[in-house]
Amino acid sequence: MKFKFLQEGEKFSQNTSGKLPLKILTLGGTTGVTKNMTVYEYGDDIIIVDCGIGFPDAEMLGVDVVLPDITYLLENSHKVKALFVTHGHDDHIGAIPFVLKDLKMPVFATRLVQGLIQVKLKEKDMLSGTSLRMVDPEGGPVAVGPFKVDYFRVNHSVPDSCGISIDTPQGMVIHCADYKFDWTPVLDKPFDVAKVSRLCQNGVTLLLSDCLGATTEGYARSEKTIEDSFDSLLEAAHGKQFFVTTVSSNVSRLEQAISSAVKHGRKVVFSGRAIDQVVEVAIKLGYLNFPQDTFIPKEKSRRFNQSELMYIVAGAYGQPESAIGRISRGEHKDIELLDGAYVVFSADPNPPGVRDDVETLIDRLILNGAVVIESEIQGNLHVSGHGLKGDLKLMAALCKPKYYMPIGGTVRHMRAYANMISDMGVKKENIFELLEGDSILLSGGTSKKGERLSLSNVYVDGRLVGDVGEKVIEDRNVLSTNGIMAAVVTVKKDKEINAVDILTRGFIYVKESQSLISDASNVVRNAFSQNKKDYGNKGLFRSNLEKALSRFLYKKTGREPLVLVSIIEV
């Protein structure tokens, strides 16, 4: 794929013959917070912005992560030219190794983000075969086909986050995913307002904006405002074991915690695969700049006086198999929770969909003797990486686009953003609330909705990618709540039943339910006789028997276990 880094002031010639419409398609990040992926298509050229994973909800049993449905991109693979990444969170970069297996393209990202992507590619043994291109947000743009793409600095909870301007034959598009305005960032430079103003000086057709904070008034607080919190807690915990759990990719928060540990004479121990990876990259690239003897391998931590250590561990969102989850259950091979230990939660106090998991973890820690400090007990333990209404309005005022499109939020957040922009005097028809699979077409200063794609979740379960469909997830949920009943029917050569064996797990206690099992066997026998005409069509025949048995069980018990019928000819 041909692309070119342009020098400042270098002219860029766009092929605008025919003035085709610009298509913007959302494959993720507009019905939920995660799985961010946006497609820009003009003629025979496609570029992609972000390529993230989604996280399974409580009903997606056994699922590790959820991927965007890239069927449309596979069908148009000859058009796909490049991937541009805004920042290093998994919901923006996590799907890259999976997508690059099927779509070969260069990946553009800033320095830290590139380092985090390299870790993921190395895990899949894909690093050597991938074209990673580093971009400088203070440098020039990249020309790819009819697109001129430029990066500008924003502030977020991971350093090196950026927004992207996309100069197209149908006008300028500003794609600003997760952001806030932080004038005193910990590790980053402030939001580059000057560059945004320059990029927007000739007019903006469309602004795609973060909307997660659109339900809250005011401005997001600076990361600096929590700087003293770790100091005061370490003073209170003098002589005690001390844990901090936070989001693994929040390098600024890690820097603050480590700085406080050094100030109070404590060595730092990391535990958690994601934290280990992020810290390794951040140290290598100079984002975490501390003497090497600041850090102690977790395998050696038992040799030290525990009051001389700070443990920074993964699992702030209550993940059962995380480092802090295993520590809370006494299952961590290297780290033991001592009575009176301080455990500080420095992360979003109400993470979407997992607050119950956090509560369970906190309760277990307390029962095991820990002193748990979280936002409900002490403020200033966390600040959001997402702008609030004031930030979002400021971005809108800087860009002054004709059209607006909220991204990176749920339907509720998108509607709140749309209402906010409408209250600023923008016509409702100029605000697009797209669901995943929706698209818009921009042409000649006008816009219209494009054809909607029917998308499916792509589940990753261990080494299985896409092999676990909605039916499998549905069956797992039935199994987890109602159990299973299986009928094994042995059939003689004359197509008469030889025997019906009923097996059940997680549904009823067999010894106390012999009457129900006997009746279930008779139901299968009767259904066999009534549907014998369909015996030649094994799939239909088996389905009819399963339906008959399911109806019987629901009528008798009010429950709907997973029902399976197996036919064996003897």
C-alpha positions as CSV (number, residue, x, y, z in Angstrom):
1,M,0.0,0.0,0.0
2,K,1.3,3.4,-1.0
3,F,1.3,6.1,1.7
4,K,3.5,9.2,2.3
5,F,4.5,11.2,5.3
6,L,4.1,14.8,4.2
7,Q,6.4,17.6,5.2
8,E,4.9,20.8,6.7
9,G,3.5,22.9,3.9
10,E,3.9,20.1,1.3
11,K,1.0,20.2,-1.1
12,F,-1.4,17.2,-1.3
13,S,-3.2,16.4,-4.5
14,Q,-6.5,14.6,-4.0
15,N,-8.2,12.7,-6.8
16,T,-11.6,14.2,-6.7
17,S,-12.8,13.2,-10.1
18,G,-16.5,12.4,-10.0
19,K,-16.8,13.7,-6.4
20,L,-17.9,10.4,-5.0
21,P,-19.7,10.3,-1.7
22,L,-17.7,9.7,1.5
23,K,-19.0,6.7,3.4
24,I,-18.5,6.5,7.2
25,L,-19.4,3.1,8.6
26,T,-19.4,2.2,12.3
27,L,-18.4,-1.4,13.1
28,G,-18.2,-0.7,16.9
29,G,-18.2,1.9,19.6
30,T,-21.6,3.5,18.8
31,T,-23.9,1.1,20.7
32,G,-21.6,0.5,23.6
33,V,-18.4,2.0,25.0
34,T,-16.0,-0.7,23.7
35,K,-15.1,-2.5,20.4
36,N,-14.3,0.8,18.7
37,M,-13.9,0.7,14.9
38,T,-14.9,3.2,12.3
39,V,-14.5,2.8,8.5
40,Y,-13.9,5.7,6.1
41,E,-14.6,4.8,2.4
42,Y,-14.1,6.9,-0.7
43,G,-14.3,5.2,-4.0
44,D,-11.8,2.3,-4.0
45,D,-10.0,3.4,-0.8
46,I,-10.8,2.5,2.8
47,I,-9.0,3.6,5.9
48,I,-10.0,2.4,9.4
49,V,-9.8,4.3,12.7
50,D,-9.2,2.1,15.8
51,C,-9.6,-1.6,16.1
52,G,-10.7,-2.6,19.6
53,I,-12.2,-5.5,21.5
54,G,-15.3,-5.6,23.5
55,F,-15.7,-7.3,26.9
56,P,-18.2,-10.1,27.6
57,D,-21.2,-9.3,29.7
58,A,-22.5,-11.7,32.4
59,E,-24.5,-13.8,29.9
60,M,-21.5,-14.4,27.6
61,L,-20.4,-17.5,29.5
62,G,-16.9,-18.7,28.7
63,V,-16.2,-15.8,26.3
64,D,-12.8,-14.0,26.8
65,V,-13.4,-11.0,24.5
66,V,-15.7,-9.9,21.7
67,L,-14.4,-8.7,18.3
68,P,-15.9,-6.4,15.7
69,D,-17.6,-8.1,12.8
70,I,-15.3,-7.3,9.8
71,T,-17.3,-9.1,7.1
72,Y,-17.7,-5.9,5.2
73,L,-14.0,-5.3,5.2
74,L,-13.2,-8.8,4.1
75,E,-15.6,-8.4,1.2
76,N,-13.8,-5.2,0.3
77,S,-10.3,-6.2,1.3
78,H,-8.8,-4.8,-2.0
79,K,-9.9,-1.3,-0.8
80,V,-8.5,-1.5,2.7
81,K,-5.4,0.7,2.8
82,A,-4.4,1.6,6.4
83,L,-5.4,1.5,10.1
84,F,-5.0,4.6,12.3
85,V,-5.1,4.2,16.0
86,T,-6.0,7.0,18.5
87,H,-4.7,5.6,21.8
88,G,-3.6,2.5,23.6
89,H,-6.6,1.1,25.4
90,D,-7.7,-2.4,24.6
91,D,-11.1,-1.3,23.4
92,H,-9.2,0.6,20.6
93,I,-6.2,-1.7,19.9
94,G,-7.1,-5.1,21.3
95,A,-8.6,-6.6,18.1
96,I,-5.6,-5.6,15.9
97,P,-3.8,-9.1,16.0
98,F,-7.1,-10.8,15.1
99,V,-8.0,-8.4,12.2
100,L,-4.4,-8.4,10.7
101,K,-4.6,-12.2,10.3
102,D,-7.1,-11.5,7.5
103,L,-6.4,-8.0,6.4
104,K,-2.8,-6.9,5.6
105,M,-2.3,-3.1,6.1
106,P,0.1,-0.7,7.7
107,V,-0.8,0.4,11.3
108,F,-0.2,4.0,12.3
109,A,0.1,5.0,15.9
110,T,2.1,7.3,18.3
111,R,5.1,6.0,20.2
112,L,3.6,4.5,23.4
113,V,0.6,3.2,21.5
114,Q,2.9,1.5,19.0
115,G,4.8,-0.1,21.9
116,L,1.6,-1.5,23.4
117,I,0.5,-2.8,20.0
118,Q,3.9,-4.5,19.5
119,V,3.3,-6.5,22.8
120,K,0.0,-7.8,21.4
121,L,1.5,-8.7,18.1
122,K,4.4,-10.5,19.7
123,E,2.1,-12.7,21.7
124,K,0.6,-13.9,18.5
125,D,4.0,-14.2,16.7
126,M,2.9,-11.5,14.2
127,L,5.3,-8.7,15.0
128,S,7.8,-9.4,12.2
129,G,5.1,-9.6,9.6
130,T,3.3,-6.3,10.5
131,S,4.0,-2.9,9.1
132,L,3.9,-0.5,12.1
133,R,4.4,3.2,11.4
134,M,5.1,5.7,14.1
135,V,3.4,9.1,13.8
136,D,4.4,12.3,15.6
137,P,1.4,14.4,16.6
138,E,3.6,17.5,16.3
139,G,4.8,16.4,12.8
140,G,3.2,16.4,9.4
141,P,0.2,14.4,8.0
142,V,0.1,11.1,6.2
143,A,-1.3,10.8,2.7
144,V,-3.2,7.6,1.9
145,G,-5.1,7.6,-1.4
146,P,-7.6,10.5,-1.3
147,F,-7.2,10.9,2.5
148,K,-4.8,13.2,4.3
149,V,-4.6,12.1,7.9
150,D,-3.1,14.3,10.7
151,Y,-2.7,13.6,14.4
152,F,-3.2,16.1,17.3
153,R,-2.6,15.6,21.0
154,V,-5.5,15.1,23.4
155,N,-5.6,14.1,27.0
156,H,-6.9,10.8,28.3
157,S,-6.0,8.2,31.0
158,V,-3.2,6.8,28.9
159,P,-0.4,9.0,27.5
160,D,0.2,9.6,23.8
161,S,-3.6,9.7,23.1
162,C,-4.6,11.7,20.0
163,G,-7.4,12.9,17.9
164,I,-7.3,12.6,14.1
165,S,-8.2,14.9,11.3
166,I,-9.1,13.3,8.0
167,D,-9.0,15.7,5.0
168,T,-11.2,14.1,2.4
169,P,-12.6,15.1,-1.0
170,Q,-15.9,15.7,0.8
171,G,-14.4,18.0,3.4
172,M,-12.6,17.8,6.7
173,V,-13.6,15.2,9.3
174,I,-12.3,15.4,12.9
175,H,-12.3,12.0,14.7
176,C,-11.8,12.6,18.4
177,A,-12.4,9.4,20.4
178,D,-11.6,9.3,24.1
179,Y,-10.5,12.7,25.4
180,K,-10.6,15.5,27.9
181,F,-8.9,18.9,28.3
182,D,-6.1,18.6,31.0
183,W,-4.0,21.7,31.4
184,T,-1.7,20.0,34.0
185,P,-1.3,16.4,32.8
186,V,1.1,14.1,34.7
187,L,3.1,12.5,31.9
188,D,1.6,14.1,28.8
189,K,1.5,17.5,27.1
190,P,-1.7,19.5,27.3
191,F,-4.4,19.2,24.6
192,D,-3.0,20.8,21.4
193,V,-5.7,23.4,21.0
194,A,-3.6,25.5,18.6
195,K,-3.2,22.6,16.1
196,V,-6.9,21.8,16.3
197,S,-7.7,25.4,15.5
198,R,-5.3,25.3,12.5
199,L,-6.7,22.1,11.2
200,C,-10.3,23.5,11.4
201,Q,-9.6,27.0,10.0
202,N,-11.0,26.1,6.6
203,G,-14.1,24.5,7.9
204,V,-15.1,21.1,9.3
205,T,-17.8,18.9,7.7
206,L,-18.1,16.4,10.5
207,L,-17.0,16.0,14.1
208,L,-17.0,12.5,15.6
209,S,-16.7,13.0,19.4
210,D,-16.4,11.1,22.6
211,C,-19.7,11.3,24.4
212,L,-19.2,9.2,27.6
213,G,-19.3,12.3,29.8
214,A,-22.3,14.0,28.1
215,T,-24.5,13.2,31.1
216,T,-22.5,15.2,33.6
217,E,-22.1,18.9,33.9
218,G,-18.7,20.7,34.3
219,Y,-15.2,19.8,33.2
220,A,-13.2,16.7,33.8
221,R,-10.6,17.1,36.6
222,S,-6.9,17.0,36.0
223,E,-4.9,13.9,36.8
224,K,-2.8,16.2,39.0
225,T,-5.6,16.6,41.5
226,I,-5.2,13.2,43.0
227,E,-1.4,13.4,43.3
228,D,-1.4,13.9,47.1
229,S,-3.9,11.0,47.8
230,F,-1.3,8.3,47.7
231,D,1.0,10.3,50.0
232,S,-1.7,10.7,52.7
233,L,-2.7,7.1,52.5
234,L,0.9,5.8,52.8
235,E,1.3,8.0,55.9
236,A,-1.9,6.5,57.4
237,A,-0.6,3.0,56.5
238,H,2.8,3.4,58.1
239,G,4.0,-0.1,59.1
240,K,1.3,-1.9,57.1
241,Q,1.2,-3.8,53.9
242,F,0.0,-1.6,51.0
243,F,-1.8,-2.4,47.8
244,V,-2.9,-0.2,44.9
245,T,-5.2,-1.6,42.2
246,T,-5.9,0.4,39.1
247,V,-6.5,0.1,35.4
248,S,-3.4,-1.5,33.9
249,S,-3.0,1.0,31.0
250,N,-3.3,4.1,33.2
251,V,0.4,4.9,33.0
252,S,-0.1,8.4,34.6
253,R,-1.7,6.7,37.7
254,L,1.1,4.2,37.9
255,E,3.7,7.0,37.8
256,Q,1.9,8.8,40.7
257,A,1.7,5.7,42.8
258,I,5.4,4.8,42.2
259,S,6.5,8.3,43.0
260,S,4.7,8.2,46.3
261,A,6.2,4.8,47.1
262,V,9.7,6.1,46.4
263,K,9.0,9.2,48.6
264,H,8.0,7.0,51.5
265,G,10.9,4.6,51.1
266,R,8.9,1.7,49.7
267,K,9.9,-0.6,46.8
268,V,7.3,-1.4,44.2
269,V,6.0,-4.9,43.2
270,F,3.8,-5.4,40.2
271,S,1.5,-8.3,39.7
272,G,-0.8,-8.9,36.8
273,R,-0.1,-9.8,33.2
274,A,-1.5,-6.6,31.7
275,I,0.3,-4.4,34.2
276,D,3.6,-6.2,33.7
277,Q,3.3,-5.6,30.0
278,V,2.4,-2.0,30.2
279,V,5.1,-1.2,32.7
280,E,7.7,-3.0,30.6
281,V,6.8,-0.8,27.6
282,A,6.5,2.4,29.6
283,I,9.9,1.9,31.2
284,K,11.6,1.0,27.9
285,L,10.2,4.1,26.2
286,G,11.0,6.4,29.2
287,Y,7.4,7.1,30.4
288,L,8.2,5.6,33.8
289,N,11.7,6.9,34.7
290,F,12.8,5.5,38.0
291,P,16.0,3.8,39.3
292,Q,16.0,0.1,38.5
293,D,16.2,-0.9,42.2
294,T,12.8,0.8,42.7
295,F,11.2,-2.4,41.5
296,I,11.2,-5.9,43.1
297,P,10.0,-9.0,41.2
298,K,6.9,-10.5,42.8
299,E,8.7,-13.8,43.2
300,K,11.1,-12.2,45.7
301,S,8.6,-10.1,47.5
302,R,8.2,-12.5,50.5
303,R,11.9,-11.8,51.4
304,F,11.1,-8.2,52.3
305,N,9.5,-6.5,55.2
306,Q,6.0,-6.1,53.8
307,S,5.7,-2.6,55.3
308,E,8.6,-1.6,53.0
309,L,6.7,-2.5,49.8
310,M,3.9,-1.1,47.6
311,Y,2.1,-3.7,45.6
312,I,0.5,-2.4,42.3
313,V,-1.8,-5.1,41.2
314,A,-4.3,-5.7,38.4
315,G,-8.0,-6.3,39.0
316,A,-9.6,-3.0,39.9
317,Y,-12.8,-4.0,38.2
318,G,-13.3,-7.2,40.2
319,Q,-12.1,-9.7,37.7
320,P,-12.1,-13.0,39.6
321,E,-8.8,-14.4,38.1
322,S,-6.9,-11.1,38.4
323,A,-4.0,-10.6,40.7
324,I,-6.0,-8.9,43.5
325,G,-8.8,-11.5,43.0
326,R,-6.4,-14.3,43.7
327,I,-4.8,-12.5,46.5
328,S,-8.2,-11.9,48.2
329,R,-8.8,-15.7,48.1
330,G,-5.4,-16.7,49.3
331,E,-4.6,-18.3,45.9
332,H,-1.7,-16.1,44.7
333,K,1.5,-18.1,44.8
334,D,3.8,-15.1,45.6
335,I,1.7,-12.7,47.6
336,E,-0.1,-13.2,50.8
337,L,-2.7,-10.7,52.2
338,L,-1.8,-9.7,55.8
339,D,-4.2,-8.7,58.4
340,G,-4.6,-4.9,58.4
341,A,-3.3,-4.4,54.9
342,Y,-4.4,-1.3,53.1
343,V,-6.0,-2.0,49.7
344,V,-6.6,1.2,47.6
345,F,-8.9,1.1,44.6
346,S,-7.8,3.9,42.3
347,A,-10.1,3.4,39.3
348,D,-13.6,4.2,38.1
349,P,-15.8,3.5,41.2
350,N,-18.8,2.5,39.0
351,P,-17.4,0.7,36.0
352,P,-20.2,-0.2,33.6
353,G,-21.6,-3.7,34.1
354,V,-19.1,-4.9,36.7
355,R,-19.9,-3.0,39.9
356,D,-21.3,-6.2,41.5
357,D,-18.0,-7.9,40.9
358,V,-16.1,-5.0,42.6
359,E,-18.5,-5.2,45.6
360,T,-17.9,-9.0,45.9
361,L,-14.1,-8.4,45.8
362,I,-14.2,-5.6,48.4
363,D,-16.3,-7.7,50.8
364,R,-13.9,-10.6,50.5
365,L,-10.9,-8.4,51.2
366,I,-12.6,-6.9,54.2
367,L,-13.5,-10.3,55.6
368,N,-9.9,-11.3,55.2
369,G,-8.7,-8.4,57.3
370,A,-7.9,-5.7,54.8
371,V,-8.6,-2.0,55.2
372,V,-10.2,-1.1,51.8
373,I,-10.0,2.5,50.6
374,E,-12.2,3.4,47.6
375,S,-14.0,6.5,46.3
376,E,-17.0,6.1,48.6
377,I,-14.7,6.2,51.6
378,Q,-12.2,8.8,50.4
379,G,-12.4,11.1,47.4
380,N,-9.6,12.0,45.0
381,L,-8.7,8.4,44.2
382,H,-9.7,8.6,40.6
383,V,-10.4,11.1,37.8
384,S,-12.1,10.2,34.6
385,G,-10.2,10.2,31.3
386,H,-13.3,11.3,29.5
387,G,-14.4,14.9,29.1
388,L,-17.6,16.1,30.7
389,K,-20.1,18.5,29.1
390,G,-17.8,21.5,29.4
391,D,-15.0,19.6,27.6
392,L,-17.3,18.3,24.9
393,K,-18.8,21.8,24.3
394,L,-15.3,23.3,24.1
395,M,-14.4,20.7,21.4
396,A,-17.5,21.5,19.5
397,A,-16.7,25.2,19.7
398,L,-13.2,24.7,18.4
399,C,-14.3,22.6,15.4
400,K,-17.6,24.3,14.5
401,P,-18.6,21.4,12.2
402,K,-21.7,21.2,10.1
403,Y,-22.4,17.7,11.3
404,Y,-21.9,16.0,14.6
405,M,-21.7,12.3,15.5
406,P,-21.2,10.9,19.1
407,I,-19.0,7.8,19.4
408,G,-17.6,5.7,22.3
409,G,-20.7,5.6,24.3
410,T,-23.9,3.7,24.9
411,V,-27.2,4.8,23.3
412,R,-27.9,6.8,26.5
413,H,-24.6,8.7,26.2
414,M,-25.1,9.3,22.5
415,R,-28.6,10.7,23.1
416,A,-27.3,13.0,25.9
417,Y,-24.6,14.3,23.6
418,A,-27.1,14.9,20.8
419,N,-29.4,16.8,23.2
420,M,-26.4,18.9,24.4
421,I,-25.4,19.8,20.9
422,S,-29.0,20.5,20.0
423,D,-29.3,22.9,23.0
424,M,-26.3,24.7,21.5
425,G,-28.4,25.6,18.5
426,V,-27.5,22.8,16.1
427,K,-30.4,21.3,14.0
428,K,-31.3,17.8,15.1
429,E,-31.0,16.6,11.5
430,N,-27.3,17.5,11.6
431,I,-26.6,15.2,14.5
432,F,-26.1,11.5,13.7
433,E,-26.8,8.8,16.3
434,L,-25.5,5.7,14.6
435,L,-25.8,2.2,15.8
436,E,-23.2,-0.5,15.0
437,G,-23.6,-1.3,11.3
438,D,-25.1,2.1,10.4
439,S,-23.4,4.4,7.9
440,I,-23.7,7.9,6.6
441,L,-22.9,9.3,3.2
442,L,-21.5,12.8,2.8
443,S,-21.6,14.4,-0.7
444,G,-21.6,17.9,-1.9
445,G,-22.4,19.4,1.5
446,T,-25.3,17.1,2.1
447,S,-25.7,14.0,4.1
448,K,-27.9,10.9,4.2
449,K,-28.1,7.6,5.9
450,G,-26.5,4.7,4.1
451,E,-27.5,1.1,4.0
452,R,-27.4,-0.7,7.4
453,L,-25.3,-3.8,7.8
454,S,-26.4,-6.7,9.9
455,L,-23.5,-7.4,12.3
456,S,-22.9,-10.3,14.6
457,N,-20.6,-10.4,17.7
458,V,-17.5,-12.4,17.0
459,Y,-16.6,-14.3,20.2
460,V,-13.1,-15.4,21.3
461,D,-13.2,-18.4,23.6
462,G,-9.7,-19.6,24.4
463,R,-8.2,-20.4,21.0
464,L,-11.5,-20.4,19.3
465,V,-12.2,-17.2,17.3
466,G,-15.7,-16.9,15.7
467,D,-16.5,-20.6,16.3
468,V,-18.6,-19.8,19.3
469,G,-21.9,-18.3,18.0
470,E,-25.0,-16.9,19.6
471,K,-26.6,-20.4,19.9
472,V,-23.6,-21.7,21.8
473,I,-23.8,-18.7,24.2
474,E,-27.6,-19.3,24.6
475,D,-27.0,-23.0,25.4
476,R,-24.3,-22.1,28.0
477,N,-26.8,-19.8,29.7
478,V,-29.5,-22.5,29.8
479,L,-27.0,-25.0,31.2
480,S,-25.9,-22.6,33.9
481,T,-29.4,-21.8,35.1
482,N,-31.5,-24.9,34.3
483,G,-29.1,-27.8,33.6
484,I,-29.4,-30.4,31.0
485,M,-31.5,-33.5,30.2
486,A,-30.3,-35.9,27.5
487,A,-32.3,-38.8,26.1
488,V,-30.2,-41.6,24.4
489,V,-32.5,-43.6,22.2
490,T,-31.2,-46.9,20.9
491,V,-33.1,-48.1,17.8
492,K,-33.3,-51.7,16.3
493,K,-32.9,-52.4,12.6
494,D,-36.7,-52.5,12.2
495,K,-36.8,-48.9,13.4
496,E,-38.4,-49.8,16.7
497,I,-37.1,-48.5,20.0
498,N,-34.8,-50.8,21.9
499,A,-34.3,-48.6,25.0
500,V,-34.5,-45.0,26.2
501,D,-31.9,-43.9,28.7
502,I,-32.4,-40.5,30.4
503,L,-29.3,-38.6,31.7
504,T,-29.5,-35.3,33.6
505,R,-27.1,-32.9,35.2
506,G,-27.8,-29.7,37.1
507,F,-31.6,-30.1,36.6
508,I,-33.0,-32.6,39.1
509,Y,-31.7,-35.0,41.7
510,V,-32.1,-38.4,40.0
511,K,-32.8,-40.5,43.1
512,E,-35.7,-38.4,44.1
513,S,-37.2,-38.0,40.6
514,Q,-37.6,-41.5,39.3
515,S,-41.2,-40.8,38.5
516,L,-40.3,-37.8,36.3
517,I,-37.6,-39.7,34.5
518,S,-39.9,-42.6,33.8
519,D,-42.5,-40.2,32.4
520,A,-39.9,-38.4,30.3
521,S,-38.8,-41.7,28.8
522,N,-42.5,-42.4,27.9
523,V,-42.8,-39.0,26.3
524,V,-39.8,-39.7,24.1
525,R,-41.2,-43.1,23.1
526,N,-44.6,-41.6,22.2
527,A,-42.9,-38.8,20.2
528,F,-40.8,-41.4,18.4
529,S,-44.0,-43.2,17.3
530,Q,-45.8,-40.1,16.3
531,N,-42.9,-38.8,14.2
532,K,-41.7,-42.0,12.6
533,K,-42.6,-40.8,9.2
534,D,-39.8,-38.2,9.5
535,Y,-37.2,-40.8,10.6
536,G,-35.3,-40.5,7.3
537,N,-34.6,-36.9,8.1
538,K,-32.5,-37.3,11.3
539,G,-32.2,-33.6,12.0
540,L,-35.9,-32.9,11.9
541,F,-36.8,-36.2,13.6
542,R,-34.4,-35.5,16.5
543,S,-35.7,-31.9,16.8
544,N,-39.3,-33.1,17.1
545,L,-38.3,-35.4,19.9
546,E,-36.4,-32.6,21.7
547,K,-39.4,-30.2,21.4
548,A,-41.8,-32.8,22.8
549,L,-39.5,-33.5,25.8
550,S,-39.0,-29.8,26.4
551,R,-42.7,-29.1,26.4
552,F,-43.3,-31.9,28.9
553,L,-40.5,-30.8,31.3
554,Y,-41.7,-27.2,31.3
555,K,-45.3,-28.3,32.0
556,K,-44.2,-30.6,34.8
557,T,-41.4,-28.4,36.4
558,G,-41.8,-24.9,35.1
559,R,-38.1,-25.1,34.0
560,E,-36.5,-25.2,30.6
561,P,-33.3,-27.3,30.8
562,L,-31.1,-27.8,27.7
563,V,-32.7,-30.9,26.1
564,L,-30.6,-33.2,23.8
565,V,-31.8,-36.4,22.1
566,S,-29.2,-38.8,20.6
567,I,-30.3,-41.7,18.3
568,I,-28.1,-44.8,18.1
569,E,-28.9,-47.5,15.7
570,V,-28.0,-51.1,16.9
